[in-house]
């Protein structure tokens, strides 16, 4: 496969992505912030028709998951000698079960998946690269779908529509159990994360407390606890993209050039799930990451240290923003929004725990997490005066991380 062929097939998608990252931050990043803040009351009021619409049947989500399993099975054929992808089966599974849903959540994901399928069918994209794009962009769709469903549950609970809330939550469970948790387990294995550090365990724990809030029909608690699940899932996509940067650099040193673009496609597909959100932390860092992972860039240019630094910069930007939002929400007597923002900030800090331990040392990193817990407790108690000095110390310590 010639590089120019891949560029031609993927050109429209890549251009759209570059424009979004480079020019749309002032519009797109705030929109993502609203999603992450789990549908505060005023946003729910702005879009009543959308929020009160009955959710799709769980069978629809199961059909989407089954289609994704078809992609996995076809991708696995390529591990066998002489194995070939049944592109007709891939296209049928996508068109019948995913196309409309993916377009509804993110049209760029749909555009990328369709370009990959077309390129794979025509031979313009190597089958393994094309299938990795299809698989990973679909996984990015499932993450965004999960976020949307979390908002649906909160809206339904707020409106006292318990059955509708439970139906949406069942869809969240299907997605997390079948798509996100298996990927989380791979990250746990790669980074040797066990016990309370296990991402898969944190996702399952988040679902457990969410379900308890759901059964109690407590919209406020559900909104706060949704961050445990969502940001743990976010960590999966961050560590996946970050991990492939490490693998690519290692493969370059080992002379495994035939593997580089495959891994770059995986990193790119995973990164799309969180790209817009990261732009809210640092637009330039988010844009640079997208450029490095994009398939029109030379994978040999990917250096793990640079990728780590870019992720750190954007994620710390996110943390800092929540240290501003939480006390601001307290001032406006929005206790639930304040707790949600504080928990989001702490979950983002947990996201870069590996980097904190490396750069600050385990003792300093532990001290930072301890301060973060005290800060959350102060916000939860509505004690802005106690929270302020803790926040200042946390932000100052994070400033040492590069």
C-alpha positions in Angstrom: 0.0 0.0 0.0 1.4 3.4 -0.9 1.0 6.2 1.6 -0.6 8.5 -0.9 -3.4 5.9 -1.4 -4.2 5.9 2.3 -4.2 9.7 2.3 -6.6 9.8 -0.7 -9.1 7.5 0.9 -8.9 9.1 4.3 -8.5 12.7 3.1 -11.9 14.1 3.8 -12.0 12.6 7.3 -8.6 13.7 8.2 -9.2 17.3 6.9 -12.4 17.5 8.9 -10.6 16.3 12.0 -7.8 18.8 11.6 -10.3 21.7 11.1 -12.2 20.7 14.2 -9.1 20.5 16.3 -7.5 23.7 14.9 -10.5 26.0 14.5 -13.4 24.7 16.5 -12.1 24.7 20.1 -14.0 27.8 21.1 -17.2 26.1 20.1 -16.6 22.4 20.4 -14.7 22.3 23.7 -17.4 24.0 25.7 -20.0 21.7 24.2 -18.0 18.8 25.5 -17.7 20.4 28.9 -21.5 20.4 29.2 -21.5 16.7 28.4 -18.9 15.9 31.1 -20.8 17.9 33.7 -23.6 15.4 33.4 -26.4 17.5 32.2 -27.0 20.2 34.9 -30.6 21.3 35.3 -30.4 24.3 33.1 -29.2 22.2 30.1 -32.0 19.8 30.6 -34.5 22.6 30.4 -33.0 23.8 27.2 -33.6 20.6 25.3 -36.7 19.0 26.7 -37.7 17.2 23.5 -34.4 15.5 23.3 -34.2 14.6 26.9 -37.7 13.3 27.3 -37.6 11.2 24.2 -37.9 7.5 24.9 -34.6 5.7 24.7 -33.9 3.1 22.1 -34.7 -0.5 23.1 -31.8 -2.4 24.7 -32.1 -4.8 21.8 -30.8 -2.0 19.5 -27.7 -1.6 21.6 -27.2 -5.3 21.8 -27.4 -5.4 18.0 -24.7 -2.7 17.8 -22.5 -4.8 20.2 -23.1 -7.9 18.0 -22.0 -5.9 14.9 -18.8 -4.8 16.8 -18.2 -8.5 17.6 -18.5 -9.2 13.9 -15.7 -6.6 13.3 -13.6 -8.4 15.9 -14.1 -11.8 14.4 -13.2 -10.5 10.9 -10.1 -8.7 12.3 -9.0 -11.9 14.0 -9.1 -13.8 10.7 -6.1 -11.7 9.7 -4.0 -13.4 12.4 -4.3 -16.7 10.5 -2.1 -17.4 7.5 -4.0 -16.5 4.4 -6.9 -15.1 6.4 -9.1 -12.6 4.5 -11.7 -10.1 5.7 -15.3 -10.7 4.6 -15.9 -7.1 3.7 -19.5 -7.8 2.7 -20.2 -9.0 6.3 -18.4 -6.0 7.8 -20.4 -3.6 5.6 -23.7 -5.3 6.3 -23.2 -5.4 10.0 -22.2 -1.7 10.0 -25.0 -0.5 7.7 -27.8 -2.4 9.3 -26.9 -2.0 13.0 -24.5 0.9 13.5 -24.5 3.5 10.8 -27.5 5.5 11.9 -26.5 5.4 15.6 -22.9 6.4 15.0 -24.0 9.3 12.8 -26.3 10.4 15.5 -23.6 10.5 18.1 -20.6 11.7 15.9 -20.8 12.0 12.2 -16.9 12.1 12.0 -16.7 8.6 13.5 -19.2 7.4 10.8 -17.2 9.1 8.1 -14.0 7.5 9.3 -15.5 4.0 9.6 -17.1 4.2 6.2 -13.8 5.4 4.6 -12.0 2.5 6.3 -14.5 0.0 5.0 -14.3 1.4 1.5 -10.6 1.5 1.5 -10.4 -2.1 2.8 -12.8 -3.3 0.1 -10.9 -1.6 -2.7 -7.5 -2.7 -1.4 -6.3 0.9 -1.1 -5.9 0.4 2.7 -4.2 -2.7 4.1 -6.9 -4.9 5.6 -5.4 -5.0 9.1 -5.1 -1.2 9.1 -8.7 -0.8 7.8 -10.1 -3.2 10.4 -8.3 -1.5 13.2 -9.8 1.8 12.2 -13.3 0.2 12.0 -12.8 -1.5 15.4 -11.3 1.4 17.3 -13.6 4.1 15.9 -16.5 2.0 16.8 -15.1 1.7 20.3 -14.9 5.5 20.4 -18.5 5.6 19.4 -19.5 3.3 22.3 -17.7 5.6 24.8 -19.6 8.7 23.5 -22.8 6.7 23.5 -22.2 5.8 27.1 -21.8 9.5 27.9 -25.0 10.3 26.2 -26.9 7.6 28.0 -25.6 8.9 31.4 -27.3 12.2 30.6 -30.5 10.4 29.6 -30.6 8.6 32.9 -30.1 11.9 34.9 -32.7 13.6 32.9 -35.2 10.8 33.3 -34.6 10.6 37.1 -35.0 14.3 37.4 -38.3 14.1 35.6 -39.4 11.1 37.8 -39.4 8.7 34.9 -37.9 5.8 36.7 -38.6 3.1 34.1 -37.0 5.2 31.3 -34.0 5.8 33.5 -33.6 2.1 34.2 -33.9 1.3 30.5 -31.1 3.7 29.6 -29.0 2.4 32.5 -29.4 -1.2 31.1 -27.9 0.1 27.8 -25.0 1.6 29.7 -24.3 -1.7 31.4 -24.4 -3.5 28.1 -21.8 -1.2 26.6 -19.5 -1.2 29.6 -19.6 -4.9 30.2 -19.2 -5.9 26.5 -17.0 -3.2 25.1 -15.3 -0.9 27.6 -14.5 -3.3 30.5 -12.7 -5.9 28.2 -10.6 -3.0 26.8 -10.0 -1.8 30.4 -8.7 -5.3 31.3 -6.1 -5.0 28.5 -4.9 -1.7 29.9 -4.8 -3.2 33.4 -2.6 -6.0 32.1 -0.3 -3.8 30.1 0.2 -1.3 33.0 0.0 -4.0 35.7 -2.9 -2.2 37.5 -4.5 -4.3 40.2 -6.8 -3.9 43.2 -8.0 -0.3 43.7 -5.8 0.8 40.8 -7.6 -1.6 38.4 -9.6 0.4 35.8 -12.0 -2.4 35.2 -12.7 -2.7 38.9 -13.2 1.0 39.2 -15.7 1.0 36.3 -17.6 -1.9 37.9 -17.6 -0.1 41.2 -18.9 3.0 39.6 -21.7 1.1 38.0 -22.6 -0.5 41.3 -23.0 2.8 43.2 -24.8 4.3 40.2 -27.3 1.5 40.3 -27.9 2.0 44.0 -28.7 5.7 43.3 -30.9 4.6 40.4 -32.9 2.2 42.6 -33.3 5.0 45.2 -34.4 7.3 42.3 -31.8 9.9 43.5 -30.8 12.0 40.5 -28.2 14.0 42.4 -26.3 11.1 43.7 -26.5 9.4 40.3 -25.0 12.5 38.6 -22.1 12.6 41.0 -21.4 8.8 40.8 -21.6 8.8 37.0 -18.2 10.4 37.0 -16.7 7.3 38.6 -17.8 5.2 35.7 -17.3 7.8 32.9 -13.8 9.0 33.9 -12.6 5.5 34.5 -13.8 4.7 31.0 -12.1 7.8 29.7 -8.8 6.6 31.3 -9.1 3.4 29.2 -9.0 5.5 26.0 -6.2 7.8 27.2 -4.0 4.9 28.3 -4.7 3.0 25.1 -3.6 5.8 22.9 -0.7 6.6 25.2 0.4 2.9 25.3 0.5 2.6 21.5 2.9 5.6 21.4 5.2 3.6 23.6 4.8 0.5 21.5 5.3 2.4 18.2 8.6 3.9 19.5 9.8 0.4 20.6 8.8 -1.1 17.3 10.8 1.6 15.4 13.9 0.7 17.5 13.4 -3.0 16.8 12.9 -2.4 13.0 9.3 -3.7 12.9 8.2 -1.2 10.3 5.4 -3.3 9.1 3.6 -2.9 12.5 3.9 0.9 12.8 0.8 2.0 10.8 -1.3 -0.7 12.4 -0.5 0.6 15.9 -0.9 4.2 14.7 -4.4 3.3 13.4 -5.2 1.9 16.8 -3.9 4.9 18.7 -5.8 7.2 16.3 -9.1 5.3 16.7 -8.9 5.3 20.5 -7.9 8.9 20.7 -10.9 10.2 18.8 -13.2 9.3 21.8 -11.5 11.9 24.0 -10.0 14.4 21.5 -12.7 17.1 21.9 -12.7 16.9 25.6 -8.9 17.2 25.8 -9.1 20.4 23.7 -10.9 21.9 26.6 -7.8 21.3 28.8 -5.3 22.5 26.2 -6.3 23.0 22.6 -2.7 23.0 21.1 -1.8 19.8 23.0 -4.9 18.1 21.8 -4.3 19.2 18.2 -0.7 18.0 18.3 -1.7 14.6 19.6 -4.3 14.3 16.8 -1.7 15.2 14.2 0.8 12.6 15.5 -1.8 9.8 15.5 -3.3 10.7 12.2 -2.5 8.4 9.4 -1.1 11.0 7.1 1.8 11.5 9.7 4.9 9.4 9.8 4.6 7.0 12.8 8.3 7.2 13.3 7.8 10.7 14.5 5.8 9.5 17.5 7.9 9.7 20.7 6.5 8.4 23.9 8.0 11.2 26.0 6.3 13.8 23.8 3.0 12.0 23.8 3.2 11.7 27.6 3.9 15.4 28.0 1.1 16.5 25.7 -1.4 14.3 27.5 -0.2 15.6 30.9 -0.6 19.2 29.7 -4.1 18.7 28.5 -5.3 16.6 31.4 -3.8 19.0 34.0 -5.6 21.7 32.1 -8.8 19.8 32.7 -8.0 19.4 36.4 -7.3 23.1 36.8 -10.6 24.0 35.1 -12.6 21.8 37.6 -10.8 23.6 40.5 -12.3 26.7 39.1 -15.8 25.3 38.4 -16.4 23.6 41.8 -16.1 26.7 44.0 -17.9 28.7 41.4 -20.8 26.3 41.6 -20.8 26.5 45.4 -21.1 30.3 45.2 -24.2 29.8 43.0 -25.7 27.3 45.6 -25.4 24.4 43.1 -24.1 21.8 45.5 -24.6 18.8 43.2 -22.8 20.5 40.3 -20.0 21.5 42.8 -19.5 17.9 43.9 -19.7 16.6 40.4 -17.0 19.1 39.2 -14.8 18.2 42.2 -15.1 14.5 41.6 -14.3 15.0 37.9 -11.2 16.9 38.8 -10.0 14.2 41.1 -10.8 11.5 38.6 -8.7 13.3 36.0 -5.9 13.4 38.5 -6.2 9.7 39.0 -6.0 9.3 35.3 -2.4 10.4 35.2 -1.4 8.6 38.4 1.4 6.7 36.6 2.9 10.0 35.5 2.5 11.6 38.9 4.4 8.7 40.5 7.2 8.9 37.9 7.7 12.7 38.0 6.9 13.6 41.6 7.8 10.3 43.3 5.4 8.0 45.1 5.4 10.0 48.4 4.6 13.3 46.7 2.0 11.7 44.5 0.3 10.1 47.5 0.4 13.5 49.3 -1.2 15.1 46.2 -4.0 12.5 46.2 -4.6 13.0 49.9 -4.9 16.8 49.4 -7.4 16.1 46.6 -9.5 13.9 48.8 -9.6 16.7 51.5 -10.5 19.2 48.8 -13.4 17.1 47.6 -14.6 16.7 51.2 -14.5 20.4 51.7 -16.5 21.0 48.5 -18.9 18.3 49.5 -19.4 20.0 52.8 -19.9 23.4 51.2 -16.8 24.8 52.9 -15.3 27.0 50.2 -12.9 28.6 52.6 -11.3 25.2 53.5 -11.3 24.1 49.9 -9.4 27.2 48.6 -6.0 26.7 50.1 -6.1 23.0 49.3 -6.9 23.8 45.7 -4.0 26.2 45.5 -1.6 23.6 46.8 -2.9 21.0 44.4 -2.6 23.2 41.3 0.9 24.3 42.4 2.1 20.7 42.7 0.5 19.8 39.4 2.5 22.6 37.8 5.7 20.6 38.5 4.5 17.8 36.1 5.7 18.1 32.5 
